[in-house]
Amino acid sequence: MSLLLDPRLANCRRLFLSGFELDAEIGIHAHELAGPQRMCFDVDLYVLLSHTTPSNDHIDDVIDYDVIRSTIARLVARGRVALQETLADEIAASLLAHAGVRGVRVATAKPDVYPDCDAVGVEVFRFKNDEEAR
């Protein structure tokens, strides 16, 4: 079953940030410890329609995309993380804490690891329970 068919996403709007690139201090290998490396981030934020349907065509009526971007930037700026799984989980938890957010998908990728691959990465999909999402 596709995650998009999950009934917990009923009455939700999908907000997304795609291809956001930052240099990050991440990794466990000697060459990764030498300095930052390029990372790419893709995020889908599933927000209740009641929290994303503007009544006055004003940004205060919705969740600003800047929330997604600034959350990633803030977490990356804290410093070294060993694993992509750790960073993806932290991003997901931080975004899921926002009111009206029902679910989140976070994908991280390191595009410069192997010369014969586009990227290596990790993806996590998390839901908030019904009571927390209100």
C-alpha positions, 0 to 999 in steps of 0.5 A: 500500500502506498503511504499516500493512501494511508487514512492518517493523511486524509484531509491533509495538504502536502507541502514540500521542499526539494533539492535543498543543498547544504554542506554538513559535518557528517560521517564516520570515515576518515575522509568525511572527518576532514571537513564538510560534505555536500548533502541534499534534502527533500522533505514532504510535510503533510499538514491538516487542511484546517492549518493550510487553508488560507482564509485571507490569502495571508502567510499567517494562515498557513505553514511557511515553507521557510519553517522546513528550510530553516529547521534543516539549516539549524540542525545542520549548523549545530555541528558534526553528526555521525549518521544520516539516520540520526540527522533525518530522525532529528529533522523529522521530529522537529518538523512533526512538533509543529501544530497541524502537522500530521506526517513528515517524510525526510530524505537525506542524500550525500551525492559525492560519496561514490563516483559511480552512484548519484547519491547514498541516502536515507529516508524516514516517514513519521506520523503524529498521532491523532491527538497530537495533530490537532 
